[in-house]
Amino acid sequence: MKTKTIIILLLTFYSVTISAQSSNRITEAVPSMTVMDIDDFLAPTNGLQRTASPSTANSLNVQNVKSLIYNTQPSIYYFSGVEKVYGEKPKNLFTDLNSLSNLNNAISLKNNIEIITIKLENANQLNSSINLELFSSFKNLKYIYIVSSFDTNAQAIANMIVGINEQYSVFYNVEKGDTN
């Protein structure tokens, strides 16, 4: 009787241990890229900016992003398989989610691209993914800027990102057009 009780207790303890270990594996978070609202990154007094960088370098980084987004730059527009280049040594690449898979083969002037702006046009696109490996041939790429025409948030955008690459900063913005 004593032996049976010990065996039952050991089996119970063993099954509880296995169950606890397997549930830990299921709940472990998969690391993802940090995604920021562009306004949070650009706001000079906001504490959400990267604190790991020295403040001078971070200030230069913010100024560079502002310049790339808001100032006229040599750019490439790639939509529906058509590449249009404006200016020499383009720094900006504008595209949409549907065109991403062809970027490596279609874009000829990759060397100076610092920012890729990706347009999201409907909420169903949040179920798609953006694999960071697609950008590996863009040697100077630093920023991935996702512009959404519908309400979304940083977590929804982060869920789209496949892979982690510390070389890239990922920002998003919601820009709803005129609804008239």
MDAnalysis code that builds the backbone (N, CA, C; Angstrom):
import MDAnalysis as mda
import numpy as np

u = mda.Universe.empty(540, n_residues=180, atom_resindex=np.repeat(np.arange(180), 3), trajectory=True)
u.add_TopologyAttr("name", ["N", "CA", "C"] * 180)
u.add_TopologyAttr("resid", np.arange(1, 181))
u.add_TopologyAttr("resname", ["MET", "LYS", "THR", "LYS", "THR", "ILE", "ILE", "ILE", "LEU", "LEU", "LEU", "THR", "PHE", "TYR", "SER", "VAL", "THR", "ILE", "SER", "ALA", "GLN", "SER", "SER", "ASN", "ARG", "ILE", "THR", "GLU", "ALA", "VAL", "PRO", "SER", "MET", "THR", "VAL", "MET", "ASP", "ILE", "ASP", "ASP", "PHE", "LEU", "ALA", "PRO", "THR", "ASN", "GLY", "LEU", "GLN", "ARG", "THR", "ALA", "SER", "PRO", "SER", "THR", "ALA", "ASN", "SER", "LEU", "ASN", "VAL", "GLN", "ASN", "VAL", "LYS", "SER", "LEU", "ILE", "TYR", "ASN", "THR", "GLN", "PRO", "SER", "ILE", "TYR", "TYR", "PHE", "SER", "GLY", "VAL", "GLU", "LYS", "VAL", "TYR", "GLY", "GLU", "LYS", "PRO", "LYS", "ASN", "LEU", "PHE", "THR", "ASP", "LEU", "ASN", "SER", "LEU", "SER", "ASN", "LEU", "ASN", "ASN", "ALA", "ILE", "SER", "LEU", "LYS", "ASN", "ASN", "ILE", "GLU", "ILE", "ILE", "THR", "ILE", "LYS", "LEU", "GLU", "ASN", "ALA", "ASN", "GLN", "LEU", "ASN", "SER", "SER", "ILE", "ASN", "LEU", "GLU", "LEU", "PHE", "SER", "SER", "PHE", "LYS", "ASN", "LEU", "LYS", "TYR", "ILE", "TYR", "ILE", "VAL", "SER", "SER", "PHE", "ASP", "THR", "ASN", "ALA", "GLN", "ALA", "ILE", "ALA", "ASN", "MET", "ILE", "VAL", "GLY", "ILE", "ASN", "GLU", "GLN", "TYR", "SER", "VAL", "PHE", "TYR", "ASN", "VAL", "GLU", "LYS", "GLY", "ASP", "THR", "ASN"])
u.atoms.positions = np.array([
    [0.823, -1.191, 0.000],
    [0.000, 0.000, 0.000],
    [0.868, 1.256, 0.000],
    [1.910, 1.218, 0.844],
    [2.808, 2.352, 0.949],
    [3.509, 2.601, -0.386],
    [3.912, 1.579, -1.081],
    [4.589, 1.686, -2.363],
    [3.662, 2.280, -3.414],
    [2.423, 1.861, -3.429],
    [1.449, 2.388, -4.396],
    [1.213, 3.874, -4.166],
    [1.133, 4.284, -2.925],
    [0.920, 5.695, -2.606],
    [2.101, 6.526, -3.085],
    [3.289, 6.042, -2.867],
    [4.492, 6.767, -3.294],
    [4.532, 6.869, -4.817],
    [4.200, 5.775, -5.500],
    [4.199, 5.796, -6.962],
    [3.159, 6.777, -7.491],
    [1.993, 6.793, -6.894],
    [0.935, 7.733, -7.318],
    [1.385, 9.173, -7.084],
    [2.011, 9.434, -5.952],
    [2.499, 10.790, -5.668],
    [3.596, 11.195, -6.653],
    [4.500, 10.267, -6.971],
    [5.562, 10.572, -7.933],
    [4.991, 10.850, -9.323],
    [4.047, 10.040, -9.752],
    [3.418, 10.263, -11.056],
    [2.673, 11.600, -11.100],
    [1.984, 11.927, -10.025],
    [1.270, 13.207, -9.958],
    [2.257, 14.367, -10.023],
    [3.326, 14.291, -9.227],
    [4.335, 15.342, -9.223],
    [4.981, 15.476, -10.598],
    [5.311, 14.332, -11.221],
    [5.929, 14.330, -12.544],
    [5.007, 14.959, -13.592],
    [3.739, 14.638, -13.597],
    [2.808, 15.191, -14.594],
    [2.565, 16.670, -14.371],
    [2.542, 17.115, -13.112],
    [2.376, 18.545, -12.829],
    [3.602, 19.310, -13.311],
    [4.788, 18.764, -13.114],
    [6.023, 19.409, -13.560],
    [6.052, 19.537, -15.078],
    [5.702, 18.460, -15.782],
    [5.674, 18.500, -17.250],
    [4.649, 19.511, -17.731],
    [3.498, 19.534, -17.111],
    [2.441, 20.477, -17.504],
    [2.902, 21.910, -17.306],
    [3.559, 22.189, -16.192],
    [4.035, 23.547, -15.928],
    [5.099, 23.954, -16.934],
    [6.002, 23.029, -17.294],
    [7.049, 23.352, -18.255],
    [6.481, 23.619, -19.633],
    [5.511, 22.837, -20.057],
    [4.958, 23.051, -21.392],
    [4.149, 24.330, -21.447],
    [3.472, 24.711, -20.371],
    [2.721, 25.965, -20.409],
    [3.664, 27.158, -20.404],
    [4.857, 27.024, -19.793],
    [5.839, 28.107, -19.846],
    [6.319, 28.338, -21.267],
    [6.511, 27.278, -22.018],
    [6.953, 27.420, -23.399],
    [5.907, 28.125, -24.244],
    [4.670, 27.848, -24.003],
    [3.595, 28.438, -24.792],
    [3.484, 29.932, -24.542],
    [3.675, 30.357, -23.288],
    [3.455, 31.757, -22.956],
    [4.685, 32.630, -23.145],
    [5.833, 32.040, -23.503],
    [7.017, 32.860, -23.721],
    [6.774, 33.815, -24.878],
    [7.099, 35.073, -24.656],
    [6.874, 36.088, -25.689],
    [7.923, 35.970, -26.785],
    [7.487, 36.078, -28.004],
    [8.395, 36.101, -29.138],
    [8.907, 37.529, -29.257],
    [10.221, 37.722, -29.276],
    [10.738, 39.080, -29.372],
    [10.280, 39.752, -30.674],
    [10.021, 41.042, -30.589],
    [9.594, 41.766, -31.783],
    [10.305, 43.110, -31.837],
    [10.246, 43.714, -33.011],
    [10.842, 45.033, -33.198],
    [10.044, 46.058, -32.395],
    [10.743, 47.055, -31.906],
    [10.070, 48.160, -31.254],
    [9.547, 49.095, -32.335],
    [8.289, 49.419, -32.245],
    [7.645, 50.309, -33.207],
    [7.153, 51.526, -32.444],
    [7.452, 52.706, -32.980],
    [7.045, 53.948, -32.317],
    [6.174, 54.792, -33.236],
    [5.260, 55.504, -32.636],
    [4.533, 56.536, -33.360],
    [5.566, 57.598, -33.742],
    [5.515, 58.077, -34.958],
    [6.517, 59.038, -35.429],
    [6.549, 60.291, -34.560],
    [5.398, 60.738, -34.073],
    [5.358, 61.931, -33.231],
    [6.081, 61.702, -31.909],
    [6.001, 60.485, -31.365],
    [6.711, 60.181, -30.118],
    [8.222, 60.231, -30.323],
    [8.687, 59.774, -31.471],
    [10.120, 59.807, -31.745],
    [10.615, 61.227, -31.990],
    [9.829, 61.993, -32.733],
    [10.279, 63.329, -33.117],
    [10.111, 64.375, -32.024],
    [9.282, 64.111, -31.025],
    [9.054, 65.079, -29.950],
    [10.317, 65.183, -29.095],
    [10.978, 66.341, -29.093],
    [12.273, 66.451, -28.417],
    [12.198, 66.293, -26.905],
    [11.075, 66.556, -26.288],
    [10.999, 66.466, -24.835],
    [10.363, 65.168, -24.375],
    [9.992, 64.298, -25.283],
    [9.317, 63.061, -24.922],
    [10.335, 62.041, -24.435],
    [10.060, 61.386, -23.336],
    [10.942, 60.396, -22.745],
    [10.960, 59.080, -23.490],
    [10.169, 58.924, -24.537],
    [10.112, 57.664, -25.260],
    [11.261, 57.490, -26.235],
    [12.041, 58.537, -26.435],
    [13.168, 58.408, -27.360],
    [14.166, 57.410, -26.804],
    [14.963, 56.868, -27.656],
    [15.946, 55.881, -27.230],
    [16.918, 56.506, -26.252],
    [16.976, 55.944, -25.092],
    [17.865, 56.499, -24.083],
    [19.249, 55.876, -24.149],
    [19.403, 54.801, -24.898],
    [20.709, 54.155, -25.004],
    [21.694, 55.000, -25.800],
    [21.194, 55.818, -26.698],
    [22.057, 56.660, -27.519],
    [22.384, 57.932, -26.764],
    [23.575, 58.455, -26.961],
    [23.888, 59.754, -26.367],
    [22.923, 60.807, -26.899],
    [22.643, 61.810, -26.113],
    [21.636, 62.795, -26.494],
    [22.013, 63.546, -27.773],
    [23.288, 63.807, -28.002],
    [23.699, 64.492, -29.223],
    [23.423, 63.619, -30.440],
    [23.786, 62.357, -30.362],
    [23.529, 61.435, -31.471],
    [22.031, 61.276, -31.687],
    [21.270, 61.213, -30.607],
    [19.823, 61.078, -30.723],
    [19.220, 62.324, -31.360],
    [19.734, 63.483, -31.021],
    [19.260, 64.727, -31.615],
    [19.539, 64.760, -33.117],
    [20.728, 64.305, -33.510],
    [21.064, 64.238, -34.928],
    [20.167, 63.232, -35.647],
    [19.873, 62.128, -35.001],
    [19.006, 61.111, -35.549],
    [17.600, 61.683, -35.782],
    [17.073, 62.389, -34.813],
    [15.753, 63.015, -34.937],
    [15.757, 64.025, -36.074],
    [16.798, 64.842, -36.163],
    [16.876, 65.832, -37.242],
    [16.950, 65.157, -38.610],
    [17.676, 64.058, -38.705],
    [17.772, 63.324, -39.966],
    [16.418, 62.758, -40.371],
    [15.699, 62.169, -39.428],
    [14.371, 61.617, -39.727],
    [13.423, 62.733, -40.156],
    [13.449, 63.858, -39.460],
    [12.600, 64.993, -39.843],
    [12.907, 65.440, -41.265],
    [14.178, 65.529, -41.583],
    [14.579, 65.952, -42.919],
    [14.106, 64.950, -43.973],
    [14.286, 63.667, -43.706],
    [13.880, 62.642, -44.670],
    [12.372, 62.620, -44.897],
    [11.614, 62.865, -43.848],
    [10.155, 62.786, -43.965],
    [9.546, 64.081, -44.502],
    [10.014, 65.211, -44.020],
    [9.330, 66.474, -44.314],
    [9.970, 67.328, -45.405],
    [11.238, 67.096, -45.721],
    [11.895, 67.888, -46.760],
    [11.910, 67.126, -48.076],
    [11.959, 67.861, -49.165],
    [12.040, 67.233, -50.482],
    [13.405, 66.577, -50.634],
    [13.405, 65.320, -51.002],
    [14.622, 64.537, -51.160],
    [14.583, 63.825, -52.510],
    [15.740, 63.475, -53.063],
    [15.732, 62.566, -54.211],
    [15.054, 61.258, -53.767],
    [14.117, 60.759, -54.568],
    [13.283, 59.641, -54.121],
    [12.991, 58.661, -55.236],
    [12.624, 57.449, -54.803],
    [12.124, 56.416, -55.706],
    [10.697, 56.100, -55.278],
    [9.820, 56.000, -56.259],
    [8.449, 55.574, -56.017],
    [8.281, 54.236, -56.721],
    [7.880, 53.210, -55.961],
    [7.706, 51.887, -56.548],
    [6.321, 51.354, -56.169],
    [5.406, 51.417, -57.134],
    [4.044, 50.947, -56.937],
    [3.624, 50.121, -58.144],
    [2.963, 49.003, -57.873],
    [2.415, 48.129, -58.930],
    [3.459, 47.752, -59.979],
    [4.671, 47.494, -59.545],
    [5.711, 47.037, -60.461],
    [6.375, 48.122, -61.277],
    [6.047, 49.389, -61.015],
    [6.623, 50.497, -61.777],
    [7.531, 51.321, -60.857],
    [8.783, 51.482, -61.292],
    [9.761, 52.269, -60.535],
    [9.916, 53.635, -61.199],
    [9.757, 54.684, -60.406],
    [9.991, 56.046, -60.899],
    [11.022, 56.690, -59.980],
    [12.102, 57.179, -60.588],
    [13.198, 57.774, -59.839],
    [13.200, 59.275, -60.082],
    [13.274, 60.036, -59.001],
    [13.327, 61.496, -59.082],
    [14.589, 61.964, -58.367],
    [15.494, 62.560, -59.097],
    [16.742, 63.063, -58.539],
    [17.847, 62.020, -58.564],
    [19.055, 62.501, -58.238],
    [20.220, 61.615, -58.191],
    [20.439, 61.132, -56.765],
    [20.938, 59.931, -56.631],
    [21.226, 59.322, -55.335],
    [20.020, 59.414, -54.385],
    [18.920, 58.761, -54.726],
    [17.715, 58.850, -53.890],
    [17.923, 58.301, -52.481],
    [17.376, 59.035, -51.504],
    [17.447, 58.639, -50.102],
    [16.144, 58.009, -49.627],
    [15.037, 58.317, -50.299],
    [13.716, 57.837, -49.897],
    [13.187, 56.834, -50.904],
    [12.507, 55.833, -50.393],
    [11.796, 54.884, -51.237],
    [10.365, 54.821, -50.725],
    [9.421, 55.105, -51.605],
    [8.005, 55.058, -51.275],
    [7.395, 53.846, -51.973],
    [6.651, 53.036, -51.234],
    [6.031, 51.850, -51.809],
    [4.791, 51.491, -51.007],
    [4.152, 50.405, -51.404],
    [3.010, 49.902, -50.652],
    [3.282, 48.458, -50.255],
    [2.427, 47.935, -49.411],
    [2.630, 46.583, -48.893],
    [2.640, 45.544, -50.009],
    [1.804, 45.718, -51.015],
    [1.710, 44.742, -52.102],
    [2.965, 44.678, -52.961],
    [3.772, 45.720, -52.954],
    [4.969, 45.773, -53.806],
    [6.243, 45.316, -53.106],
    [6.178, 45.042, -51.811],
    [7.385, 44.723, -51.042],
    [8.146, 43.515, -51.560],
    [7.439, 42.484, -51.948],
    [8.119, 41.240, -52.327],
    [9.008, 41.396, -53.558],
    [8.790, 42.427, -54.362],
    [9.585, 42.631, -55.580],
    [10.675, 43.685, -55.440],
    [10.817, 44.280, -54.271],
    [11.762, 45.392, -54.103],
    [13.191, 45.035, -54.482],
    [13.698, 43.922, -53.984],
    [15.103, 43.578, -54.239],
    [15.421, 43.467, -55.719],
    [14.508, 42.928, -56.498],
    [14.757, 42.759, -57.928],
    [14.436, 44.012, -58.732],
    [13.513, 44.809, -58.262],
    [13.021, 45.932, -59.064],
    [13.782, 47.241, -58.856],
    [14.257, 47.469, -57.662],
    [14.893, 48.756, -57.353],
    [16.366, 48.694, -57.734],
    [16.747, 49.606, -58.597],
    [18.126, 49.591, -59.091],
    [19.063, 50.469, -58.260],
    [18.577, 51.549, -57.692],
    [19.424, 52.491, -56.948],
    [19.200, 52.327, -55.444],
    [19.753, 51.287, -54.866],
    [19.525, 50.948, -53.460],
    [20.551, 51.560, -52.513],
    [21.711, 51.913, -53.018],
    [22.846, 52.232, -52.150],
    [22.648, 53.409, -51.215],
    [21.850, 54.392, -51.597],
    [21.704, 55.584, -50.769],
    [20.386, 55.644, -50.013],
    [19.523, 54.662, -50.193],
    [18.213, 54.680, -49.532],
    [18.405, 54.616, -48.020],
    [17.867, 55.621, -47.314],
    [17.940, 55.663, -45.857],
    [16.604, 55.355, -45.209],
    [15.506, 55.615, -45.935],
    [14.185, 55.408, -45.365],
    [13.264, 54.789, -46.414],
    [12.513, 53.795, -45.993],
    [11.485, 53.207, -46.848],
    [10.145, 53.535, -46.206],
    [9.279, 54.181, -46.969],
    [7.940, 54.501, -46.504],
    [6.973, 53.522, -47.147],
    [6.254, 52.785, -46.306],
    [5.323, 51.758, -46.766],
    [3.904, 52.213, -46.458],
    [3.078, 52.259, -47.477],
    [1.684, 52.699, -47.342],
    [0.778, 51.497, -47.052],
    [-0.013, 51.595, -45.988],
    [-1.058, 50.615, -45.688],
    [-2.400, 51.263, -46.019],
    [-3.198, 50.586, -46.814],
    [-4.432, 51.192, -47.302],
    [-5.703, 50.664, -46.659],
    [-5.667, 49.457, -46.069],
    [-6.864, 48.960, -45.390],
    [-6.472, 48.074, -44.216],
    [-7.408, 47.926, -43.279],
    [-7.133, 47.209, -42.033],
    [-6.806, 45.737, -42.264],
    [-7.262, 45.154, -43.355],
    [-6.938, 43.758, -43.658],
    [-5.442, 43.563, -43.848],
    [-4.738, 44.599, -44.236],
    [-3.298, 44.486, -44.452],
    [-2.536, 44.261, -43.144],
    [-3.164, 44.542, -42.016],
    [-2.512, 44.276, -40.729],
    [-2.283, 42.779, -40.519],
    [-2.984, 41.941, -41.277],
    [-2.800, 40.491, -41.201],
    [-1.621, 40.019, -42.044],
    [-1.043, 40.910, -42.834],
    [0.117, 40.595, -43.661],
    [1.377, 40.758, -42.833],
    [2.507, 40.399, -43.420],
    [3.763, 40.553, -42.702],
    [4.756, 41.368, -43.524],
    [5.680, 41.962, -42.803],
    [6.787, 42.700, -43.403],
    [8.062, 42.036, -42.905],
    [8.694, 41.275, -43.781],
    [9.905, 40.557, -43.420],
    [11.106, 41.479, -43.602],
    [11.835, 41.720, -42.535],
    [12.975, 42.640, -42.590],
    [14.088, 42.143, -43.494],
    [14.124, 40.865, -43.792],
    [15.113, 40.319, -44.715],
    [14.952, 40.912, -46.119],
    [13.754, 41.372, -46.454],
    [13.527, 41.974, -47.770],
    [14.394, 43.213, -47.987],
    [14.856, 43.807, -46.916],
    [15.603, 45.063, -47.005],
    [17.107, 44.868, -46.859],
    [17.567, 43.648, -46.819],
    [18.984, 43.373, -46.551],
    [19.931, 43.932, -47.608],
    [19.478, 44.129, -48.818],
    [20.356, 44.657, -49.868],
    [20.402, 46.191, -49.881],
    [19.648, 46.827, -49.016],
    [19.672, 48.291, -48.892],
    [20.706, 48.631, -47.814],
    [21.930, 48.878, -48.237],
    [23.072, 48.987, -47.325],
    [23.004, 50.181, -46.371],
    [22.345, 51.273, -46.758],
    [22.282, 52.455, -45.901],
    [20.921, 52.651, -45.255],
    [20.053, 51.665, -45.362],
    [18.710, 51.785, -44.791],
    [18.783, 51.847, -43.270],
    [18.111, 52.853, -42.720],
    [18.080, 53.045, -41.265],
    [16.655, 53.047, -40.727],
    [15.699, 53.486, -41.559],
    [14.350, 53.724, -41.062],
    [13.309, 53.055, -41.947],
    [12.322, 52.474, -41.298],
    [11.159, 51.943, -41.987],
    [9.969, 52.701, -41.415],
    [9.298, 53.419, -42.295],
    [8.210, 54.311, -41.888],
    [6.922, 53.779, -42.502],
    [6.002, 53.364, -41.651],
    [4.749, 52.792, -42.118],
    [3.658, 53.827, -41.943],
    [3.000, 54.166, -43.060],
    [1.946, 55.168, -43.052],
    [0.622, 54.461, -43.301],
    [-0.281, 54.613, -42.357],
    [-1.573, 53.937, -42.428],
    [-2.675, 54.941, -42.717],
    [-3.612, 54.559, -43.575],
    [-4.745, 55.433, -43.871],
    [-5.945, 55.091, -42.986],
    [-5.743, 54.265, -41.955],
    [-6.800, 53.880, -41.027],
    [-6.205, 53.832, -39.619],
    [-7.054, 53.841, -38.610],
    [-6.575, 53.801, -37.233],
    [-5.866, 52.488, -36.938],
    [-4.714, 52.603, -36.317],
    [-3.953, 51.437, -35.890],
    [-3.090, 51.849, -34.708],
    [-2.270, 50.932, -34.216],
    [-1.399, 51.255, -33.089],
    [-0.056, 50.548, -33.250],
    [0.854, 50.866, -32.357],
    [2.217, 50.331, -32.449],
    [2.235, 48.809, -32.348],
    [1.401, 48.236, -31.497],
    [1.406, 46.785, -31.334],
    [0.934, 46.084, -32.606],
    [-0.077, 46.627, -33.263],
    [-0.574, 46.026, -34.505],
    [0.509, 46.066, -35.582],
    [1.241, 47.160, -35.653],
    [2.330, 47.269, -36.632],
    [3.461, 46.313, -36.247],
    [3.808, 46.247, -34.970],
    [4.875, 45.349, -34.512],
    [4.530, 43.897, -34.826],
    [3.256, 43.545, -34.754],
    [2.845, 42.176, -35.066],
    [3.069, 41.834, -36.537],
    [3.141, 42.829, -37.392],
    [3.384, 42.605, -38.817],
    [4.850, 42.327, -39.118],
    [5.742, 42.832, -38.279],
    [7.175, 42.770, -38.533],
    [7.694, 41.363, -38.248],
    [8.380, 40.791, -39.236],
    [8.998, 39.474, -39.084],
    [10.501, 39.683, -39.031],
    [11.112, 39.219, -37.952],
    [12.546, 39.367, -37.780],
    [12.864, 40.570, -36.915],
    [14.091, 40.586, -36.469],
    [14.585, 41.707, -35.666],
    [15.905, 42.146, -36.279],
    [16.037, 43.439, -36.484],
    [17.286, 43.978, -36.987],
    [17.500, 45.323, -36.301],
    [18.471, 45.369, -35.416],
    [18.742, 46.580, -34.643],
    [19.208, 47.740, -35.518],
    [19.560, 47.464, -36.754],
    [19.995, 48.497, -37.690],
    [18.838, 49.417, -38.063],
    [17.610, 48.907, -37.984],
    [16.442, 49.661, -38.427],
    [15.648, 50.216, -37.248],
    [15.147, 51.424, -37.443],
    [14.146, 52.000, -36.546],
    [12.835, 51.960, -37.303],
    [11.779, 51.500, -36.640],
    [10.485, 51.373, -37.285],
    [9.523, 52.368, -36.650],
    [8.932, 53.202, -37.504],
    [7.972, 54.203, -37.074],
    [6.665, 53.980, -37.824],
    [5.601, 54.523, -37.281],
    [4.338, 54.499, -38.012],
    [3.607, 55.810, -37.779],
    [2.656, 56.074, -38.652],
    [1.816, 57.253, -38.530],
    [0.476, 56.948, -39.179],
    [-0.573, 57.485, -38.599],
    [-1.905, 57.378, -39.194],
    [-2.182, 58.688, -39.888],
    [-2.377, 58.626, -41.209],
    [-2.665, 59.807, -42.019],
    [-3.956, 59.556, -42.781],
    [-5.034, 59.986, -42.176],
    [-6.328, 59.814, -42.856],
    [-6.500, 60.960, -43.822],
    [-6.838, 60.631, -45.051],
    [-7.051, 61.650, -46.077],
    [-8.403, 62.294, -45.932],
    [-8.704, 63.177, -46.841],
    [-9.997, 63.853, -46.868],
    [-11.070, 62.815, -47.185],
    [-12.109, 62.771, -46.379],
    [-13.161, 61.764, -46.549],
    [-14.294, 62.259, -47.430],
    [-14.187, 63.434, -48.006],
    [-15.278, 63.944, -48.857],
    [-15.254, 63.318, -50.221],
])
